[in-house]
């Protein structure tokens, strides 16, 4: 079975995500205490964008 959960990420993908999240945090003036909830929202937005682009 080839689930999206089993998809491997390359280090460059993770670095790009980290940079994008850093930008997101700065734009939304997110505090460290809020990062967990914002990270969930950010990743969901990334998943939606990826699905739409495929």
ABEGO torsion letter per residue (X at the ends): XBBAAABBBBAAAAAAAAAAAAAAAAAAGBBAAAAAAAAAAAAAAAAAAAAAAX
